[in-house]
Amino acid sequence: MVQTATLPGPVGEKKLEKKPIKFSNLLLGAGLNMFEVTTLGQPLEVVKTTMAAHRGDGFGSALGRIWSRGGVLGFYQGLIPWAWIEASTKGAVLLFVASEAEFYARRAGANEFGGGIIGGITGGVAQAYATMGFCTCMKTVEITKHKMAAAGVKPPSTFATFMDIYRKEGIRGINKGVNAVAIRQMTNWGSRFGLSRLAEGWIRTATGKADSDKLSTAEKILASGLGGGLSAWNQPIEVIRVEMQSKKEDPNRPKKMTVGNTFRYIYANNGIKGLYRGVAPRIGLGVWQTICMVAFGDMAKTYVEKLTGDSVTAKH
């Protein structure tokens, strides 16, 4: 059983409390993430990754490239098992680490808003190094590797590809680009949290609602959608991550790729536009994630509470 820690505060002030991690919260997060990625999430991820890897492609040509890799199934490359592993574990990692980081930040004197941002940033970095590094790497490999079938050679399975990279490059090989993933997650969670709260303030001002009044589902979707969409400002980090993890062959690419030399390589070849390739499907992905977490969250919450007999306290 998880213990709840409290810290005494001045008389009349609410005690600082570390929220317990409940199984029902973890189940809700994993379920919503699995639903999101299995429906529109992975197709949008594939389009985003394809455009980031083939920066000369427009949206239409990227769709054509993906379709040529297997029709509808081409849009789900990397779903099994890598996207499923990522979706089912990243929520738990975020919840555990963010909860701890927020508690200690508040104890050190941060306010609720600042503590939440620190928790989100710390949780995002933990996500990257714990599960998302090798999952995003393997998803990118699956999406960008050359079509060996065109040469009459049967393509290796996803696990054969994984083991081949591991034998040749070890842990570093399957975690290639993990530093870029960490930067993306850190800036993404920090900015998404802050921008969503800012949008909520705008909505409350426009509708005349007090801070204690609950926002409607449509208003929560709007606020979170704005936060998710505007947090795509860090798309250059995502393009760098894709390039570092890509199996695309180019003799001009740096042999030992870092965040810095990959940035210079992309900028020299494709300019500023190249660094923002795939931003449109990424914004779409952020909106879809918001709809799943907010609009479907209440329905999923009711189901999980019936299944586990435990009240869900996680925010969505």
C-alpha positions in Angstrom: 0.0 0.0 0.0 1.4 3.4 -0.9 1.9 5.8 2.1 0.8 9.4 1.8 3.4 11.9 3.1 2.3 15.2 4.5 4.3 18.3 5.5 2.9 20.7 8.2 2.3 24.3 7.2 1.3 27.4 9.0 -2.0 27.4 10.8 -4.9 28.0 8.4 -2.9 26.8 5.4 -3.5 23.6 3.5 -0.9 20.9 4.4 1.4 19.8 1.5 0.5 16.3 0.7 2.2 13.7 -1.5 -0.5 12.0 -3.5 -0.5 8.2 -3.5 0.1 6.4 -6.8 -3.0 4.2 -7.4 -3.2 1.2 -9.7 -6.5 2.7 -11.1 -4.6 5.8 -12.2 -1.9 3.8 -13.9 -4.5 1.6 -15.7 -6.5 4.7 -16.8 -3.3 6.3 -18.2 -2.2 3.2 -20.0 -5.6 2.5 -21.4 -6.1 6.0 -22.8 -2.6 6.0 -24.3 -3.1 2.6 -25.9 -6.4 3.8 -27.4 -4.9 7.0 -28.7 -1.9 5.4 -30.4 -3.9 2.5 -31.9 -6.4 4.8 -33.6 -5.2 8.0 -35.2 -2.0 8.4 -33.0 0.3 6.1 -34.9 -0.8 7.2 -38.4 -0.1 10.8 -37.5 3.2 9.7 -35.9 4.2 7.9 -39.1 3.3 10.9 -41.3 5.2 13.3 -39.0 8.3 11.0 -39.0 8.2 10.5 -42.7 8.1 14.2 -43.4 10.9 14.8 -40.9 13.1 12.1 -42.4 12.3 13.0 -46.1 12.3 16.8 -45.8 11.9 17.3 -49.5 8.4 15.7 -49.4 5.2 17.7 -49.1 2.2 16.4 -47.1 0.7 14.7 -50.2 4.0 13.0 -51.4 4.6 11.8 -47.8 1.2 10.1 -47.8 2.0 8.5 -51.1 5.4 7.3 -49.8 3.7 5.7 -46.8 1.0 4.1 -48.9 3.6 2.5 -51.1 5.0 0.7 -48.1 1.9 -1.4 -47.6 -1.3 0.5 -48.1 -3.2 1.2 -44.9 -0.8 -1.0 -42.9 2.0 1.4 -43.9 0.5 4.0 -41.6 0.8 1.6 -38.6 4.5 0.7 -39.0 6.2 0.6 -35.6 2.9 0.1 -33.8 3.6 -3.4 -32.6 5.4 -3.7 -30.3 7.3 -0.4 -29.9 4.4 2.1 -29.9 2.4 -0.2 -27.6 5.3 -0.6 -25.2 5.8 3.1 -25.1 2.1 3.9 -24.7 1.6 1.4 -21.9 4.7 2.4 -19.8 5.3 6.1 -20.4 2.3 7.2 -18.4 3.3 5.2 -15.3 6.9 6.6 -15.5 5.6 10.1 -15.8 3.1 9.7 -13.0 5.6 8.3 -10.5 8.5 10.7 -11.3 6.3 13.8 -11.8 4.5 13.2 -8.5 7.8 12.9 -6.6 9.4 15.9 -8.3 6.4 18.1 -7.7 6.2 17.2 -4.1 9.9 18.0 -3.4 9.7 21.2 -5.5 6.7 22.4 -3.4 8.5 21.5 -0.2 11.5 23.6 -1.4 9.2 26.6 -1.8 7.8 26.4 -5.3 4.1 27.4 -5.8 1.5 25.1 -7.3 2.1 26.3 -10.9 5.9 26.2 -10.6 5.8 22.8 -8.9 3.6 21.4 -11.6 5.9 22.5 -14.4 9.0 21.2 -12.5 7.2 17.8 -12.1 6.2 17.7 -15.7 9.7 18.5 -17.0 11.3 16.0 -14.7 8.8 13.3 -15.6 9.3 14.0 -19.3 13.1 13.5 -19.0 12.5 10.3 -17.0 10.1 9.1 -19.8 12.8 9.6 -22.4 15.6 7.7 -20.7 13.4 4.9 -19.1 11.2 3.8 -22.0 10.8 6.3 -24.9 14.4 6.4 -26.1 14.6 2.8 -27.5 10.9 2.8 -28.4 11.1 6.0 -30.5 14.4 4.7 -32.0 12.9 1.4 -33.1 9.7 3.0 -34.4 11.8 5.4 -36.5 13.9 2.5 -37.8 10.7 0.6 -38.8 9.3 3.7 -40.6 12.5 4.8 -42.4 14.4 1.7 -43.3 14.8 0.9 -47.0 12.3 -1.4 -48.7 14.4 -4.5 -49.1 11.5 -6.3 -50.7 12.0 -4.1 -53.8 15.3 -5.8 -54.3 13.8 -9.3 -53.9 15.0 -9.7 -50.4 12.6 -10.5 -47.6 12.7 -7.6 -45.0 13.8 -8.7 -41.5 11.2 -8.8 -38.8 11.1 -6.0 -36.2 12.8 -8.2 -33.6 15.5 -9.2 -36.0 16.2 -5.5 -36.8 16.3 -4.8 -33.0 18.8 -7.6 -32.4 20.9 -6.6 -35.4 21.3 -3.1 -34.1 22.0 -4.4 -30.5 24.7 -6.7 -31.7 26.4 -4.0 -33.8 26.0 -1.0 -31.6 24.8 -2.2 -28.2 22.6 -0.2 -25.8 23.8 3.0 -27.4 22.5 1.9 -30.8 19.0 1.1 -29.6 18.9 4.4 -27.6 20.2 6.5 -30.5 18.8 10.0 -30.3 17.7 9.6 -26.6 19.2 13.0 -25.7 17.0 14.7 -28.3 14.0 12.7 -27.0 14.8 14.0 -23.5 15.0 17.6 -24.7 11.8 17.2 -26.7 9.9 15.7 -23.7 11.2 18.3 -21.3 10.3 21.3 -23.4 7.1 19.6 -24.6 5.7 18.9 -21.1 6.9 22.2 -19.6 5.4 24.3 -22.4 2.2 22.2 -22.8 1.5 22.5 -19.1 2.2 26.3 -19.0 0.3 27.1 -22.2 -2.7 25.0 -21.3 -3.0 26.8 -17.9 -2.6 30.2 -19.7 -5.4 29.2 -22.2 -7.6 28.2 -19.2 -7.1 31.6 -17.8 -8.1 33.2 -21.1 -11.2 31.1 -21.2 -12.2 31.9 -17.6 -11.8 35.6 -18.4 -13.8 35.4 -21.6 -16.7 33.4 -19.9 -16.6 35.1 -16.6 -15.8 32.0 -14.6 -14.0 32.1 -11.3 -10.9 30.0 -10.6 -13.1 27.6 -8.5 -15.6 27.0 -11.3 -15.1 23.9 -13.4 -14.5 24.2 -17.1 -16.9 22.3 -19.5 -15.5 19.4 -21.5 -15.4 21.6 -24.7 -13.5 24.3 -22.8 -11.0 21.8 -21.4 -10.5 20.4 -24.9 -10.0 23.9 -26.3 -7.5 24.8 -23.5 -5.5 21.6 -23.8 -5.7 21.6 -27.6 -4.2 25.1 -27.7 -1.5 24.0 -25.2 -0.7 20.9 -27.2 -0.7 22.7 -30.6 1.4 25.6 -29.5 3.9 23.3 -27.8 4.9 22.2 -31.3 7.3 25.2 -31.3 10.1 22.7 -30.5 9.6 20.8 -33.7 13.3 21.3 -34.7 14.2 19.0 -31.8 11.8 16.4 -33.1 13.3 16.6 -36.6 16.8 16.3 -35.1 15.6 13.2 -33.2 14.2 11.6 -36.3 17.4 12.3 -38.3 19.6 10.8 -35.5 17.5 7.7 -35.4 16.8 7.3 -39.1 18.3 4.5 -41.2 18.4 6.7 -44.2 21.6 6.4 -46.2 23.5 9.6 -47.0 27.3 9.9 -47.3 27.1 13.5 -46.2 25.6 12.8 -42.9 27.9 13.0 -39.8 29.2 9.5 -38.9 28.8 10.1 -35.2 25.7 12.2 -34.8 25.0 14.5 -31.9 22.2 17.0 -31.4 24.6 19.8 -32.4 26.0 18.4 -35.6 22.7 17.0 -36.7 21.1 20.5 -36.3 23.9 21.9 -38.5 23.5 19.1 -41.1 19.7 19.7 -41.4 20.1 23.5 -41.5 22.8 23.3 -44.2 20.7 21.0 -46.4 17.2 22.2 -45.8 17.3 25.5 -44.0 14.7 26.7 -41.4 11.9 25.0 -43.3 13.6 21.7 -43.0 13.7 22.0 -39.2 9.9 22.4 -39.1 9.0 19.6 -41.5 6.2 17.5 -40.0 4.9 20.2 -37.7 1.3 20.0 -39.2 0.7 16.3 -38.4 2.4 16.9 -35.0 -0.1 19.6 -34.2 -2.9 17.2 -35.3 -1.3 14.5 -33.0 -1.4 16.9 -30.1 -5.1 17.7 -30.7 -6.0 14.0 -31.0 -4.2 13.2 -27.7 -6.1 16.0 -26.1 -9.5 14.7 -27.3 -8.6 11.2 -26.1 -7.5 12.3 -22.7 -10.2 14.9 -22.0 -13.3 13.8 -24.0 -12.9 10.1 -23.5 -11.3 10.4 -20.1 -14.5 10.6 -18.1 -16.0 7.6 -19.8 -12.7 5.6 -19.3 -12.6 6.8 -15.6 -16.0 5.4 -14.9 -15.1 2.0 -16.5 -11.8 1.7 -14.6 -13.5 2.6 -11.3 -16.0 -0.2 -11.9 -13.3 -2.6 -12.9 -10.9 -1.9 -10.0 -13.3 -0.8 -7.3 -11.0 2.1 -6.7 -11.6 5.8 -7.3 -9.5 7.4 -10.0 -7.8 10.6 -8.9 -5.6 11.3 -11.9 -6.3 14.5 -13.8 -6.8 14.1 -17.6 
